[in-house]
Amino acid sequence: MYSESEIASAVAAGAITAQAADALRDHVAKLRNLPAADEENVRLISSFNDIFVTIACSLVIFSAIYVGTDSHAWVGGALVAIASWAMAEIFTRKRHMALPSIVLLGALVVGAGIAASDVAGLLMPRHEIVRSFNYNGHTNFWTAEVRYPWQEGLMALAGAAIAGICAVLHWLRFRIAITVAAAIGAAVLIVLAIVAALTDQKIAANPFIAPVALGCGIVVFIVAMRWDLSDPERRTQRADIAFWLHLLAAPLLAHPMFYWLGVLGNNRISLASGLAVLGIYCAFGFIALIIDRRALLVSALAYVIAALFALLDTFGSVSSAVALTTLLIGCALLALSVLWAPLRARALHLAPEALRLRLPAAAVLIPGRISLPPP
């Protein structure tokens, strides 16, 4: 299996002609009865060797964590980051292996972020507070060492900043698509950490986090669309970058909305809240159809599953809620997968013409089958 970026690289190197590459794309599109852009191709695995190497890399990363965390968390994080970069020099830069590259990037930014956050925590001493609890009519006291919320915010800020720097350096060195999303994700964490530090409130109970996260999600979505619209045929790395940015944008958009609806806690939700969640997810689906990005639906899927489960649990048993939730969501996504092309062709008619002309072409609806758009 060859990705679009590899085919484009072969054309640039003169291995095949541009006409031959176009003929190959058209042939594959006809076999699949869908436009090539509609497939939303993302290269993850080209052979079992990708899985084999990923397992080996994971074992090395695990050993670095095990050895490093015997002393301090920052040692383990630093060892993971160093080992990940060293392995990326082989499997990303030289071998161009997709799945190991993704895993190694994740290990690099997470390891570096944990190391920086732990170092920042060591530089900020804890303070003592007295806590109490009642047992058999007696009040017991003990002293606990904790950090202020603003200190935790600064620790998160340090971790996000170092993770972002590592992502930028990784992009300059290796140029893989997911790195852009990692760098922008780190920037989002920096913004959220600054908000947490300035407001001096726990992130879980901070009322400013949700609206800021929603704003960041809108910005990330706009950035993703700029990458998407620059390559409507989805033949270059710009389309791959947009894919990962859409995966990042969806939870940033969905989480605040569902949080405000009260469906992310342990409390039972009302019928109105459950229907609102389904309505939001349907809106996500409509946007995904127009821009031809299933990634939006996948990233927000966990939220709608949790909401639908809570809704069904409110009106039935837990066992039936699990069964009905998985059945309903699974059937809906299967139907959407089968009907994606005709539904998208109709949804595109509702989009402004200026936007429609810059998006991937929709399949032409012909009774009894789906035809490819004219060249």
C-alpha positions as CSV (number, residue, x, y, z in Angstrom):
1,M,0.0,0.0,0.0
2,Y,1.3,3.4,-1.0
3,S,0.2,6.7,0.5
4,E,-0.6,9.8,-1.6
5,S,2.5,11.5,-0.3
6,E,4.6,8.6,-1.5
7,I,3.0,8.6,-4.9
8,A,3.6,12.4,-5.1
9,S,7.2,11.8,-4.0
10,A,7.7,9.2,-6.8
11,V,6.4,11.7,-9.3
12,A,8.8,14.4,-8.0
13,A,11.7,11.9,-8.2
14,G,10.8,11.0,-11.8
15,A,10.1,7.3,-11.0
16,I,6.6,7.6,-12.6
17,T,5.0,10.3,-14.6
18,A,2.2,12.5,-13.3
19,Q,-0.1,11.0,-15.9
20,A,0.6,7.5,-14.7
21,A,0.0,8.6,-11.1
22,D,-3.4,10.1,-12.1
23,A,-4.3,7.0,-14.0
24,L,-3.5,4.9,-11.0
25,R,-5.6,7.1,-8.7
26,D,-8.5,6.9,-11.2
27,H,-8.3,3.2,-11.5
28,V,-8.3,2.7,-7.7
29,A,-11.2,5.1,-7.4
30,K,-13.3,3.2,-9.9
31,L,-12.5,-0.1,-8.2
32,R,-13.8,1.3,-4.9
33,N,-16.6,3.2,-6.6
34,L,-15.7,6.3,-4.6
35,P,-13.6,9.4,-5.4
36,A,-10.1,9.0,-4.0
37,A,-10.5,12.0,-1.7
38,D,-13.7,10.4,-0.2
39,E,-11.6,7.5,1.1
40,E,-9.8,9.8,3.6
41,N,-6.6,7.8,3.3
42,V,-4.3,7.8,6.2
43,R,-1.3,5.6,6.2
44,L,-0.9,3.7,9.5
45,I,0.4,0.2,8.5
46,S,2.0,-0.9,5.3
47,S,3.0,-4.4,6.5
48,F,3.2,-6.5,9.7
49,N,6.7,-5.2,10.1
50,D,5.2,-1.9,11.3
51,I,3.4,-3.7,14.1
52,F,6.5,-5.7,14.9
53,V,8.7,-2.6,15.2
54,T,6.0,-0.8,17.2
55,I,5.9,-3.6,19.7
56,A,9.7,-3.5,20.0
57,C,9.7,0.3,20.4
58,S,7.0,0.1,23.1
59,L,9.1,-2.4,25.0
60,V,12.1,-0.1,24.9
61,I,9.9,2.8,26.1
62,F,8.4,0.7,28.9
63,S,11.9,-0.2,30.1
64,A,12.9,3.4,30.1
65,I,9.9,4.3,32.2
66,Y,10.6,1.4,34.6
67,V,14.2,2.3,35.1
68,G,13.7,6.1,35.3
69,T,10.8,6.2,37.7
70,D,12.8,4.4,40.4
71,S,14.2,7.8,41.4
72,H,12.1,10.7,40.0
73,A,9.4,11.0,37.4
74,W,11.5,13.5,35.5
75,V,14.2,10.9,35.0
76,G,11.8,8.4,33.5
77,G,10.3,11.1,31.2
78,A,13.7,12.2,30.0
79,L,14.8,8.7,29.3
80,V,11.6,8.0,27.3
81,A,12.1,11.2,25.3
82,I,15.8,10.4,24.5
83,A,15.0,6.8,23.6
84,S,12.1,7.9,21.4
85,W,14.2,10.4,19.5
86,A,17.0,7.9,19.0
87,M,14.6,5.3,17.6
88,A,12.9,7.9,15.4
89,E,16.2,8.6,13.7
90,I,16.0,5.0,12.4
91,F,12.4,4.2,11.9
92,T,11.1,7.7,11.0
93,R,13.9,9.4,9.2
94,K,15.4,6.4,7.4
95,R,12.7,3.7,7.3
96,H,9.7,6.1,7.0
97,M,7.5,3.7,9.0
98,A,4.1,5.3,9.8
99,L,2.8,3.5,13.0
100,P,6.2,3.4,14.8
101,S,6.6,7.1,13.9
102,I,3.3,8.0,15.5
103,V,4.0,6.0,18.7
104,L,7.5,7.5,19.0
105,L,6.3,11.0,18.6
106,G,3.7,10.5,21.3
107,A,6.3,9.0,23.6
108,L,8.7,11.9,22.9
109,V,6.2,14.8,23.7
110,V,4.6,13.0,26.7
111,G,8.0,12.0,28.1
112,A,9.4,15.5,27.7
113,G,6.3,17.1,29.1
114,I,6.3,14.8,32.2
115,A,10.0,15.5,32.8
116,A,9.6,19.3,32.6
117,S,6.4,19.2,34.8
118,D,8.1,17.1,37.4
119,V,11.2,19.4,37.5
120,A,8.9,22.4,37.9
121,G,7.1,20.7,40.7
122,L,10.4,20.0,42.5
123,L,11.3,23.7,42.3
124,M,7.9,24.7,43.9
125,P,7.7,23.4,47.6
126,R,4.4,22.1,48.9
127,H,2.6,23.7,51.8
128,E,1.0,22.0,54.8
129,I,-2.7,21.9,55.5
130,V,-4.6,20.3,58.4
131,R,-7.4,17.9,57.5
132,S,-9.8,16.0,59.7
133,F,-12.4,13.2,59.6
134,N,-14.8,11.8,62.1
135,Y,-14.8,8.2,63.2
136,N,-16.9,6.7,66.0
137,G,-17.6,10.1,67.3
138,H,-14.0,11.2,67.5
139,T,-12.4,13.9,65.3
140,N,-9.0,12.9,63.9
141,F,-6.6,15.4,62.4
142,W,-3.6,14.9,60.1
143,T,-1.3,17.1,58.1
144,A,-1.1,16.8,54.3
145,E,1.4,18.5,51.9
146,V,-0.3,19.9,48.9
147,R,0.3,22.4,46.1
148,Y,-1.7,25.5,45.4
149,P,-3.8,25.4,42.1
150,W,-1.6,28.1,40.6
151,Q,1.5,25.9,41.2
152,E,-0.2,23.0,39.4
153,G,-1.0,25.3,36.6
154,L,2.6,26.4,36.3
155,M,3.7,22.7,36.3
156,A,1.3,22.0,33.5
157,L,2.6,25.1,31.7
158,A,6.2,23.9,31.9
159,G,5.3,20.5,30.7
160,A,3.3,21.8,27.7
161,A,5.9,24.3,26.7
162,I,8.7,21.7,26.6
163,A,6.4,19.2,24.8
164,G,5.6,21.9,22.3
165,I,9.3,22.7,21.7
166,C,10.1,19.0,21.2
167,A,7.2,18.8,18.7
168,V,8.6,21.7,16.7
169,L,12.1,20.3,16.7
170,H,10.6,16.9,15.7
171,W,8.8,18.6,12.7
172,L,12.0,20.4,11.6
173,R,13.9,17.1,11.7
174,F,11.4,14.4,10.5
175,R,8.4,16.2,8.9
176,I,5.6,13.8,9.7
177,A,2.0,15.0,9.5
178,I,0.9,14.3,13.1
179,T,3.7,16.5,14.5
180,V,1.8,19.6,13.5
181,A,-1.2,18.5,15.6
182,A,1.1,17.6,18.5
183,A,2.6,21.1,18.4
184,I,-0.7,22.8,18.2
185,G,-2.1,20.5,21.0
186,A,0.8,21.6,23.2
187,A,0.0,25.3,22.4
188,V,-3.6,24.6,23.5
189,L,-2.4,23.1,26.8
190,I,-0.2,26.1,27.3
191,V,-3.2,28.4,27.0
192,L,-5.3,26.2,29.4
193,A,-2.4,26.0,31.9
194,I,-2.0,29.8,31.9
195,V,-5.8,30.2,32.6
196,A,-5.5,27.7,35.4
197,A,-2.5,29.4,36.9
198,L,-4.0,32.9,36.7
199,T,-7.4,32.0,38.2
200,D,-5.8,29.8,40.9
201,Q,-8.5,27.2,40.7
202,K,-8.4,23.4,40.2
203,I,-8.7,22.6,36.6
204,A,-11.6,20.1,37.2
205,A,-13.7,22.8,38.9
206,N,-12.4,25.9,37.0
207,P,-15.3,27.6,35.2
208,F,-13.0,29.4,32.8
209,I,-11.5,26.2,31.3
210,A,-14.5,25.1,29.3
211,P,-15.1,28.3,27.3
212,V,-11.3,28.7,26.7
213,A,-11.2,25.1,25.5
214,L,-14.1,25.7,23.2
215,G,-12.4,28.8,21.7
216,C,-9.2,26.8,21.2
217,G,-11.2,24.1,19.5
218,I,-12.7,26.7,17.1
219,V,-9.2,28.0,16.3
220,V,-7.8,24.5,15.7
221,F,-10.8,23.7,13.4
222,I,-10.2,26.8,11.4
223,V,-6.5,25.9,11.1
224,A,-7.4,22.4,10.0
225,M,-9.8,23.8,7.3
226,R,-7.0,26.0,6.0
227,W,-4.8,22.9,5.5
228,D,-7.8,21.0,4.0
229,L,-8.8,23.7,1.6
230,S,-5.3,24.0,0.3
231,D,-5.4,20.4,-1.0
232,P,-9.0,19.5,-2.1
233,E,-7.9,16.4,-3.9
234,R,-6.0,15.2,-0.8
235,R,-2.9,14.1,-2.6
236,T,-0.2,15.8,-0.5
237,Q,0.9,15.8,3.1
238,R,-1.3,18.9,3.8
239,A,-4.3,16.6,3.8
240,D,-2.7,14.3,6.3
241,I,-1.9,17.3,8.5
242,A,-5.5,18.4,8.3
243,F,-6.7,14.9,9.3
244,W,-4.8,15.0,12.6
245,L,-5.9,18.5,13.3
246,H,-9.5,17.5,12.9
247,L,-8.9,14.7,15.4
248,L,-7.6,17.3,17.8
249,A,-10.3,19.9,17.2
250,A,-13.3,17.6,17.7
251,P,-12.8,16.8,21.5
252,L,-12.0,20.4,22.1
253,L,-15.3,21.4,20.6
254,A,-17.4,18.6,22.0
255,H,-16.1,18.4,25.6
256,P,-17.2,21.9,26.7
257,M,-20.6,21.5,25.1
258,F,-21.3,18.2,26.8
259,Y,-19.8,19.5,30.1
260,W,-22.3,22.4,30.1
261,L,-25.1,19.9,29.4
262,G,-24.0,18.0,32.5
263,V,-23.4,14.6,30.8
264,L,-19.8,14.1,31.8
265,G,-20.3,13.6,35.5
266,N,-21.8,10.7,37.4
267,N,-25.2,12.3,37.8
268,R,-28.1,11.1,35.8
269,I,-29.1,13.3,32.9
270,S,-32.4,14.4,31.7
271,L,-34.1,13.5,28.5
272,A,-33.6,17.1,27.2
273,S,-29.9,16.9,27.9
274,G,-29.6,13.5,26.2
275,L,-31.5,14.8,23.1
276,A,-29.3,17.9,23.1
277,V,-26.2,15.7,23.0
278,L,-27.6,13.7,20.1
279,G,-28.4,17.0,18.3
280,I,-24.9,18.2,18.8
281,Y,-23.5,15.0,17.4
282,C,-25.8,15.2,14.4
283,A,-24.5,18.7,13.8
284,F,-21.0,17.3,13.9
285,G,-22.1,14.7,11.4
286,F,-23.5,17.3,9.0
287,I,-20.2,19.3,9.2
288,A,-18.2,16.1,8.7
289,L,-20.3,15.3,5.6
290,I,-19.7,18.7,4.0
291,I,-16.0,18.8,4.7
292,D,-15.6,15.1,4.1
293,R,-13.9,14.3,7.4
294,R,-15.0,11.3,9.4
295,A,-12.3,12.2,11.9
296,L,-14.7,14.7,13.5
297,L,-17.2,12.0,14.3
298,V,-14.6,9.6,15.6
299,S,-13.1,12.1,18.1
300,A,-16.4,13.1,19.5
301,L,-17.7,9.5,19.6
302,A,-16.7,8.8,23.2
303,Y,-18.8,11.7,24.4
304,V,-22.0,10.7,22.7
305,I,-21.6,7.1,23.8
306,A,-21.2,8.2,27.4
307,A,-24.2,10.5,27.1
308,L,-26.4,7.9,25.4
309,F,-25.4,5.3,28.0
310,A,-26.3,7.7,30.8
311,L,-29.6,8.5,29.1
312,L,-30.6,4.9,28.7
313,D,-29.4,4.1,32.2
314,T,-31.8,6.7,33.5
315,F,-34.8,4.9,32.0
316,G,-33.6,1.2,32.3
317,S,-31.1,-1.2,33.7
318,V,-27.3,-0.9,33.3
319,S,-27.0,-4.1,31.2
320,S,-29.6,-3.1,28.7
321,A,-28.1,0.4,28.5
322,V,-24.8,-1.0,27.5
323,A,-26.3,-3.2,24.9
324,L,-28.6,-0.6,23.4
325,T,-25.9,2.1,23.4
326,T,-23.4,0.0,21.5
327,L,-26.1,-1.3,19.1
328,L,-27.6,2.1,18.3
329,I,-24.2,3.8,17.8
330,G,-22.8,0.9,15.8
331,C,-25.8,0.7,13.5
332,A,-25.9,4.4,13.0
333,L,-22.2,4.6,12.0
334,L,-22.5,1.5,9.7
335,A,-25.4,3.2,7.9
336,L,-23.5,6.4,7.6
337,S,-20.5,4.6,6.2
338,V,-22.6,2.9,3.6
339,L,-24.6,6.0,2.7
340,W,-21.7,8.5,3.0
341,A,-21.3,9.3,-0.6
342,P,-25.0,10.0,-1.5
343,L,-25.6,11.8,1.8
344,R,-22.5,14.0,1.2
345,A,-23.6,14.8,-2.4
346,R,-26.9,16.1,-1.0
347,A,-25.3,17.9,2.0
348,L,-22.9,19.8,-0.3
349,H,-25.8,21.5,-2.1
350,L,-26.5,23.3,1.2
351,A,-23.0,24.7,1.5
352,P,-22.1,28.1,0.0
353,E,-20.8,27.8,-3.6
354,A,-17.5,29.4,-2.7
355,L,-16.8,26.8,-0.1
356,R,-18.2,23.9,-2.2
357,L,-15.7,24.6,-5.0
358,R,-12.8,24.3,-2.6
359,L,-13.9,21.0,-1.0
360,P,-13.3,17.5,-2.3
361,A,-15.8,16.7,-5.1
362,A,-18.8,14.6,-4.2
363,A,-19.8,11.4,-6.0
364,V,-22.5,11.9,-8.7
365,L,-25.8,10.2,-7.8
366,I,-27.0,7.8,-10.5
367,P,-30.0,5.5,-9.8
368,G,-28.8,2.1,-8.8
369,R,-25.1,3.1,-8.2
370,I,-22.7,5.8,-7.3
371,S,-20.7,7.4,-10.1
372,L,-17.4,9.2,-9.8
373,P,-17.4,13.0,-10.4
374,P,-16.2,14.2,-13.8
375,P,-12.5,15.0,-14.1
